Structure formats: structure tokens, C-alpha cells
């Protein structure tokens, strides 16, 4: 690995090639930070595995902070391979925390968690003090990693995200990019549980929130767990219909039964982030979905020209 000499302003982003990681890396660079990345997907300088303590030690050396995004990040992947999910999300997080604690630079750590820690909430909207009762392997791994983060002697912040979207290069079967692509291409939209309702957050808003948290940690502030979400509920049926309408598509919508390990309903209370960070989501689901559909349509047009 080749590291910058400007160590004083270097931030490590784990999972730097994921949806949030790419957008955050760009935003941090634009803000004047030196960004160091570690990700399984990347060959070259930022290649690394958080399950390897040696890799994490090398990556974290000299950093002032860590934004820990790397994870098995989908519920279905946790169900398919729970051993890998736990090794990455829990033991990988343990490595990040231990490496940070051992580092002479004493970096702060932001841990990226998920709405899945709540499982099936008893009241809506869900605030950050609601009971954590995860329904699936992924959610349980996030609870365990949160507990490790909270118990560490580091300056930390736990951020809980909800259905982040906003890029055509995201996992193709995640619901927002899947519906956007299918509507843009005139293909059938399959809705697994049309009444299932969630809080969809654009990646630009997520990144703005992370930057706001970094500023607080740099000032030495201590923060409680925080939601970075919209506080707006949208059902999968509504999302599918919205995608077809925005795309002016001939796509049909087919309903299918939901999966047993999926949470049926979630939208969060965003007031804590508004109070402590002066942060609010700005991109509505219809605006964000419109952008994504236009991006898919533009890509499709380019392919047709080629």
C-alpha cells in the first residue's frame, strides 16, 4: 500500500467501493481530506479484507478517523451464508476497533449500522431508543457490532441507515434500483409484499449526514446512536407504481408473497439528527427515483447507440 504523507488529515473508509463508500470517498476528497480505502472489490492500493487484522492495521496506520462501512450488507446474503455474515460484520468490526485502539493516532470510528437492528418495531415512527429485536442474521450481526462499538474506549458514533439508494451500479436486486431499471426498460416489476413499507434514503443525504458526524467527532463531541433517514413511509406497492409512472413505462407489476425473514414495516424518527447535527434528508423518494430512472434510461440509450 502507498500512503499519503498528509497523515494528519487521512480518513480510512472501509467498504470504499460500495454504494455509500464511493460517494463518501468523493465527498471527503472534495472537502480536503486524504482518503484511504479498504475493500475486497478493489485491486491495488485499497485492496484489503477487514477480516484480516494485519490488513486493517496497515490501512488504519496514521489515520485520524475511520468510517466503517464494509459489511455483508444485504439480509438475503446473511441468510444464505450466516458464517460469512458474522465473520465480516462482527469479527471484522472487532478488528477495526482493536486496530483503532492500538493505533498511535487514536482515530475516531463511525460505525454504519442498519434499521434491521429493530426487527419488527412495535411503534412507528421508530426512534433510536426503541428496543433492538433483530429478525434475521444480518440484523443480529449489526446489533453485535453496535455493542462492540459502544463498549470500546474510542470516540465512536453509531449511525443507523435505512434503504439507501441512488446509483445505477448498486446491487441489481436491491428494490429501488431494481424497480428503477425494470421500469426504465419496460420489464415486469415483481413486488414481494406490496404493503411492506420502508424509509428510503438517497445516498447524497446519507453522505451529508456522515460528514456532519465527522465534524462533531473532530471537535471531540460524543454522540448517541443516530438515524440518517427521511422519516417518510413508502410501501413497495407505491414505489413500484411510482417507478412505472415516472418512467412512462409499459411495465406490469406482479405481486408475490414476502420472504419470511424480511421486516414488514419501518420508518424512522429523524428528529435526533436534526437536533444534534442540524441535518435533514433533502431528496424525496420521488425525486431520487426520478433521477435514478433517468440515469438508467441514459445508460440504455448509450448502449443502443453503441
N, C-alpha and C positions, 0 to 999 in steps of 0.2 A: 504494500500500500504506500502511496505517496501522499504525505500530509502537508498542508499549508503551514508556513511559519507563523501565520497570524492566529496562533492558538487561542489568544485571549478572546476572540470573537467566534470561535468554532462551535457549531452545534451539530451533534450527531442525530441523524434521522434514521431509525431502524424501519425497515419496510419502505425504503425510499423510492421503490419503483411501483408501489401500489397507487390506487386512485388518489388517496389523500397525500401520500408521500411525495408524489411527483409535483402536485400543486403546492405543497408546503415548501419543498426544496426551492422551487422557483420564487415563491414569495419571500423566503428568508434571504435568498441571494439578492433579490431586489431591495431588501431592507438593509443590506450591507453586511450581513453575516457571511462567514465562511461555512459552507455546509459539507459535512462528511456523511456519507451514506453507507448503509449495510443492507444487503438484500440478496436472497437466494437467486433472484432472477437475473442479476447483472453480472456479466463477465468484466474483469478488470478491477479497477481500484476499489469499487464499492461492493465487490463480491464478498459475501460472508454469511454466516449462519449463527443466529442468536443462541442456538442450542450448543454452540461451541464457546466455552468460556474464553479460550485463547483468542478466538476471532473478536469477541466483544471487548476483551482487554485491549487489543490492538486498536480497535476502532474508537474507543472512548478516551484513549490517552490524550490529555491536554484539552479536552472539550469543556466548555463552561456549562453545557446542558445537553440533555438527551430528550428527544421526542420519540417515545417508544410506540411505534405503530405496527411493527412486524407481528404477524399472528396468522394462525389458521382463522380466517375471517368470515367464514360462512357456516351457518348452522348445519347445512346438509353435509359439509365436509367433516365436521365434528362427529356426526352420526356415522358416517362411512368409515372413519378411521379415528376412533377416540384416543388411541395411544399416541398418534402423531399430534393430535389436537392438544392433548395435555402436555406433551413434551415441549411443544412450541410455545403455547400460551402461558403455561405455568413455569416449567423449568427454564424456558428461555427468558421469561421475565425475571426469574430468580438470578440468572446470570447477569442480566443488565443491572439489576440493583446491587449485586455483590461487586461487580466491576466498578460501578459508580462510587460505591462506598470506599473501595480500595484506591481509587484514583486520587493523586495529589491535588488535582484541580477542584475537587469537591463539587462535581456538577449537580445541578438540579435535574429532576426526572419528571416528565409528563407521561402519564400512562393513559393510553387510549382504550377506554372500556366501551360498554355497549348497553343499550336498553334491554338486552337479553338477560341481564342480571336480575331483573324484576320478575321474570316469568309472566304469569297471568295476574296482573295487578287487580286489587280489589276495588280501587277507586281511580277515577280519571278526572283531570289530568294527573299524571304521576309526578310527585316531586322527589328530590334527591334523598329524602329521609324515609321514603317508602321501604317496606321490607324487601329484602333481596331473596327471592324464591325461584331460582332458575329452573326452567322446564327441560332443558336439554344439556348435552355435554358441553357445547360451546359456552352456554351461559354459566355453567358451573366452573368452567376453566377461567372465565372472566372474573367471577367472584373470588376465586382462589388467588388470582393475580392481583386483584384490588387489595386483598388482605395483606399480601406480601408487601405491596407498595406502602400501604398505611402503616405497617409495622416497622418499616425501615427507618433509619435515623437520618435520612436525606431530606432535603427540601423537595417535596413532591406535590403534584396535582393530579387528580383523577378526573378525567373527562369522559362523560358517557354520551356516545353518539347514537343517532337513530337514522337508519336507512339513508346513508349518504350516497349521493349520485351526482352525475354531471359530466361524464366523459364517455365518448364512444368506445374507448379502449378498456372500459371496466369489464368485469366478468359478464360474459354474454347472457347468462341466465339469471342475473340479478333482475329484480322485477322492473325497475324503472328503465334501464337500458334495453331490457328485453321487449317491453311494450313499445318503447320509442322506435326501436329498429323494426319490429314487426309491422307497426302502423305505417312507418315510412316506406316499407317495401310491399305493403298490401297483403301481408301474410296474416294468418289467423292468430289471434291473441288468446292464449289459454290462461284462465284465471282460477287459481287454486284457492277457493274460498272467497267469493266475491264480496262478502260482508266483512272480511278481515280488514282491520283499519289501523293505519300506521301514521307516523310522523316523518315525512320525507324532507331531508335537509340537503341543500345544494352544497357541493364541496367548497365553493368560494366562501360561503358563510362559515363552514367548519374551519377553514384555514384562518379566516379573520379572528375567530374565537381563540384558536391556538396562539396566534401572535399576541393577542391581548393577555393571555395567561403568561406567556414568556416574559412580557414586560413586568408583570406583577412579581414573578419569581425572581427576576433580576434585581428588583427593589427589596428583596428579602421577605416579601409578604407570604403568609401561609393561607392556603385556600382550602375550603371544604370541597367535597365532590361536586362537580358542576355538569349540568346538562348543556350541550350545544345543539339545540334543535329549534323547531319553529313554534311548537305548541299548537299546531293545526292538525286536525284529524282528516285523513283522506282514505276512503275504502279502496280496496283493489278493484272493485267494480267501477267506482268513479274514475279511478286512474286509467283503466282500460278505455272507458268511454271518452275520457278527455283526450287520450292519445289518438284515437281514431278521428275525433272531431278536429283536433289541431292539425293533423296530417292531411285532412280532407281525403281520408283513405276509404277504400272499399273493403277493408279488413272486417272479418266477422269476429265475434267474441264468443268463446266457448267456455262454459263454467265446468270446473272439475272439483272433486272433493279435496279438502285441505289435508295437509300432512299431519300426522299425529303429534309430531314434535315441534310444531310451529305455534307461537303465541298468536292468539286471535285478534287482540286489540291493544294498541298502545298509542298514546300521545302524551307528551310531557309538559310539565310546568317549566317555562323558560325564565321565570322571574329572578331566580338567584343570579344567573349570568348577567341579566340586565342590571341588577343592583351592584354586583361586585366588579363587573368588567365594563359596564356601560355597553354591552353587546346585545344585539338583537338580530335575528335572521332577517335578511332583506330580500332574498329571492323566493318568491312564492312558488308553489308546485306547478301552477300553470305556466308561469314564466320560465322556470327551469326546464320543464318538459318541452316547451316550445323550442327553446334553444337546442336541446338535445336532438329533437326530431329534425330540426333544420340542419344540424351537423351530420346526421345520418343521411339525409336527403342529398346534401352536398357531396358526401363521400360516394354515394350511389351514382350520382351524375358524373363524377370524375371517372369511376370505373367504366361507365357506359361509353365515355369519350375514348378511353384507352382501348 
